[in-house]
């Protein structure tokens, strides 16, 4: 490891301790209703062994993490401690993922500073929800994928990388976006390496159909029609309809709304709603997508919203430029666009969260891809100022 890397990691370690220490002093360990569902499932698995439990099974990666953490350090504090351990490992993994992608230590440092500077990412390390582990496993997954991107994979990397990827996919339902990203790369690889068109199509169709079957099964316990009928942008916001800010987070529902019957499959319901209510569906979809990507909320302070936009918008532009440019390889572009696109679709087709937590796992990838472009831009601005000051 070079001295530059050691200096950068020392800086990042200090920032990690500062950011997470401040959050811990301010908030302490946090729980919510879903926490106890995970805890109960973990206890049931401890007593009865692994079994399928509708809805909660798709959080099995986090439930098993709780089980493992509490077998070493009992109590809620033990879970948070290991969330911190994984969060620090994620920071290191993100740094070296950037090194592997761009061979630019400055880009790696900026990427990780942005990761820690967007403090709502670290906020979830104290919360007994799946977000902290998902963010961490995503970052570690990006490291292993960056090794594959550079052709540095050995047998141990294959084993560890496969375990981490499967674990990340199973932490919560939105982990299917990571699976979609991997499948998109596999399809892109097949179209490049397989000569026969028939085999290309067969391989692609088989993967896509398998993915849709899995997705349909996962959506079985989500209230797709109910959220649609309420015109909700943020889940359960209709219960706060008496508040002034609720008007910004609800879309006016047409009186002539056409709804599918209960017999329709989850994916079938989504298709049905779009076909028979296209304008309302597009309005609801667009509003959810805006709030998801921009992070802002009408109940946050204007300072909070402005600071968040100042962090996000430059990185979004940098991400787009990186995708359009030549510094990043084709396969990583396909993976990044698919993962982020599927994550955004999952929210825009269902509903967003009160605390914008669904955005947090994809932001490290945005920062990772866009970090190098932003460094180049900042260096260019710095060079211009030097010329002007002479």
N, C-alpha and C positions, 0 to 999 in steps of 0.2 A: 504494500500500500504506500502511495506517495505521501510526502509531507503535506502537500496541498490538501489531499483527501482527509488526513488526520486533523488539520486545522479546521476544515469545513465541518467535520463530524463533531469536533469539540464545540464549535459555535452552535451547531444544531442541537447538541445535547443540552447545552445551557438554555437555549430557547425552549426546548421541550420541557425541561424542569420548570421554567418560569411560567409558561402558558398553562401547563397542567396543574402546577402548584397553585396558581391564582384561582383556577376553576375550583379546585378542591377546597380552598379556603372560603370561597364564596358560596358554593352549592352543596358540598358534601356528597355522599352517596344518594342517588335518586332512583325512585321506582315509580311505576304507574300500574294500571290495571293489568296490562299484558304481562308484566313481570311475573305476577303470581301464577299465571297460566304456564309460563316456561318452568318456573320452579316446581309446580305440581307435576308436570310431565316428567321432569328430571327425577323427582322422587319416586314416581310410579315406575320408571325404567329401572331405578336402583332396586326396587323391591321385586319387580316382575320380569325384568329383562326388556329388551327392545321390542316395541310393538307399534303398529300403525294407529295414530290418533288423528281423525279428520281435522283439517286446517293446521293444527300445531305440528304435524309431521313435517311440513315444509319448512319448519324452523329447527329441524332436528340437529343441524350443525351447531346451533347456539345452545340448544338444550343439552347436548352431550358435552359442550364446553363448560356449562354450568356444573354438570355432574363431575367432570374431571377436576375443575377448579376447587369445588367444595370437598372433594376427596383429599385434597392437599391442605387447603386453608378453608375451614368451615365458615359459613356466614356470608352475608352480602359483601362485606369488605374483601373477602377472599376472591370473589368474582371480579370485583373492580381492580384488585391488585393485578390479576392476570390480564385484564383488559389493558392496563397500563403497560405490562410487559410486551404484549403483542403490538400495542400502539408504537412503542419505541422500536421494536423490530421492523414495523412497517415503515417508519421514518428512514431507517438505514437502508431498507430494501428499495424504497422510492429513490433515494440518492443514487444507489448503484444501478438501478434500472435506467435512470437518466444518463449515467456515465456510459452504459452499454449502448443506449440508443444514439447518443449524439457525440460521445467522446469529448465532452466539454464540461469540466468540473464546475465552471461558473454557472452553466445551465442547471446542473444538479443542485447546486447551492440555492439558486433562486427558486427552483421548483419546490424544495423543501421549506424554504422560508415562506413561500406563498401558502404551502400546506399548513404550517403552524400559524401563520398570520391570519388565515381565515379561521378564526377561533371557534366557530360553531362546529367545526370538525372535531376538535379536541373535547368540546362540551360533552359529546356522547360517550367519552371514556368513563365518565362517572355515572352514566345511566345504565340500568340493567335492562337494556333493550339490545336487539341484535345488531344495531348500527355500528357500534364500536368494533366488534369482531369482524363484521363484514368489510368495513373500511380497511382494517388491518390486513385481512386475508386477500383483499383485492390488491393492495400495494405489494404484498409478498408475491402474489401471482404475477404481477407485472414484472417483477424482478426475474422470475423464472422464464417468463415469455421473452424478456429481453435477452436472456442468455441463449435461448433457442434462435432468436432473431440474429444474433451474432455467430451462431454456429458453435457455441461453447458448451453444449450440453454433453454430459457424460451419464453413465448409468445411474449414479446417485442423484443427479439433478432430475432425471426422468422420474425416479421413484418419488422423491420429495415434492417435485413440481406437480405430479399427478395427484398426490394426496392433498396438497394445498388447494388445487383447482377444484377438486370434487368437494372438499370441505366448504370452500367459498360459495359454490353453487347451492349448497344445502343449508346455508345459514338462515336464509329467509326466502320467500317466494320470488322476490325480484332478482335473486341470484341467477334466474334463468337467462338474464341479459348477458351474463358472462358465458353461459353455455352457448347462447346464440352467437356471441363473438367468436368463440372457438369453432363453431360449426361453419360460420361464414368464411373463416380462414381455410378450413378443410375443403369447402366447396371451391374457393378461389384456387387452392393448390391443385385440386382435381382437374379443374378446367385448364390449368396450365400444363399439367403433366400427363393427363390422359388424352390420347389422340382421338379415340372413337367417340363421336357425338352421342351415340346411344348410351354408352357407359357413363359419360358425363351427366347426362340428364337423369339416368336411373339413380346414380349416387346422390345427386342434388335433391331429387324428389323424395328419396327415401329419408334423407336427413331432415328435410323440411316437414314431411308428414309426421315423422316421429316426434319432432319438436312440438308440432301443433297438438298432437295427442296428449303429450305430457302437459302442455300449457292448459289445455282444456280440463284436464284432471285437477290441476292446481287451482283453477279458477272456480271450482265447484262450490266452495264455501264463501265466496265473495258476493256481496249484495249488489250485483251489477245493475239490475233494473231499479232497485230502490234508490241508489245514489243518482241515477239518471232522472228519475221522476222528481227528485227534490231540487234538481238544478245545482247540485253542490260542486263547488270548485275545491274546497277544503272539506275533508270528511267530517260529517256531523255539524257543519256550520249552520244548518237550518235550525238547530236547537238554540242558536244565538241570534236568531233573526231580529230580535228586538234591539240589538246593538247597531250603532251607526255603521260600523265597518263591515257588517255582514252583507250589505248591499253590493259591495265590491267583489264579494266572494260567492255570489249566487247569480245564476243566469235565469232570466224569466222563462218559465216553462209554458209552452203553447198549450192551449186548452184542448187542441185536437191531437194530442200526443198518441202515437200508435205504439203499442207495447206487445212483445212476444208473450206467449203462454209459458207456464212453468216447465212444460215438456221440452222446451228448446234447450240445447246444450249451452254452456257458458259462452263459447265462441260464437255459436249460432245466434245467441241473444244480441251480442255486440254487432254482428253483421246485420241482423234484422233491424235494430234501432237506427243504424246508419242509413240503410236503404229506405226506410219509411219515414224518417225524420231528418233529412240531410242537412237543412239549414240550422236547425237547433243543435244537431250533433256537431257540426263544424264550429258553431259559436262556443259551445261548451268545451270542445276539444282545444280550440285556440286559446281560450281563457285559462284553462288548466295548464297548458304548455307554457304560456307566458309566466304565470306565477311559479311554475316549477323551475324554469331556467333562470329567471331573474332573482329568485329567492325572496324578493320583497313581500311584505305583508302590510296591510293598512293599519294593523294594530301594533306594529313595531314603531319605534320612534323614527323620525325623519333622519336623525344622525345615523342610527343603525342601518337603515335602508341605503343611505348614500354611501357609507363606508363599504357595505357589501357590494354595491354596484361598482364602486371604484376598484375593488379587487377582482370582480368577475368579468366585467366588460373587456378590459385589456387582455385578459387571458382567453376569453372567447374569440376575440379577433386574432390573437396569436395562434390559437388552436386551428382556426380556419386557414390561416396562412400556412401553417405547417402541413395540413392536409393537402393543400394546393401545391406546395413546394416540392422540392426534390431531396430534401435532407432526411426524410423519413421514408422507409421502404413501404412497398405496396401492401404487404401482408399486415403490417402493424396499422396502416391506415384503415384497412378493411375491418380489422378487429376493433379499433377505437370507435369508428363510426357506428358499427353494429351494436356494440355494448351500450354506448351512450344513447343511440337511437331507440333501442329496445327499452332501456330504462325510462326514457322520456315518454315513450308510448304507453308503458304500463301505468304511468300516472295520468297521462292525458286521456286514456280510455276509461280509467276508474276514478280515482280522486287523489288529491294531494293531501299532505299531512299538515297539521297546525304549525309545527315547528320546522317545516321544510326539511325534515330528516331524510327524505327519500333522495334528495339531491346529493347528500354528503358522500356516499360511496363512489359516485362518478367524478367528483371534482378532482381527486388525485390524478385521474387519467387525463382530464383536461389540462391540469397544471403540468403533468409529465410531458404531454405532447407539445404544449405551447411554450414551455419554459425556454427552450433554446431560441425560438424566434424572438421572444421578449428580451432576452439577453442581448441578442444582436441589435435589436432596435435601441435598447438603452445605451449600448456601447456607441452606436452611431450618433445618438443625441449628445453623449458625452464628448465625442470627438469634435462635433460641431461647436460646442461651447468652448472647447480648448482653442479652436481656430479663431473664434470671435474674440476671445480674451487676449490674444496676442497683440 
